[in-house]
C-alpha cells in the first residue's frame, strides 16, 4: 500500500518532479488505477475481521491513517476517498481520535 499510495501517488503532489517543480499530472493519472485498486483492497479488508476492523487502535491504523488523510486532502479528481464509503467512514472514525486530530492536520496538497 505504501509503495502505490505514498511513493507513486502522493509524493508527486508533495514533491513534484515536473518542469519548474510542477506536478506531473500525466504520471499521477497513470498511477491512479493502481491507487484505486489499492483502495478497493482496503475497502474489502474493512468488511472482514482484520486489524483494520478492530475496535482497538492498531499499528495497521497508525500506518494507514496518514496515507488516507493526505489523499483526502488532494484536489478533486485525485482524492479517491469519496469513491470508497467504507474507507471514508474508517478515516472519519480515525479522525475522531485525539491523537489523529493532533497529528493529521488538514493541509491541502
Beta strands, then each sheet from edge to edge (+ up, - down):
end
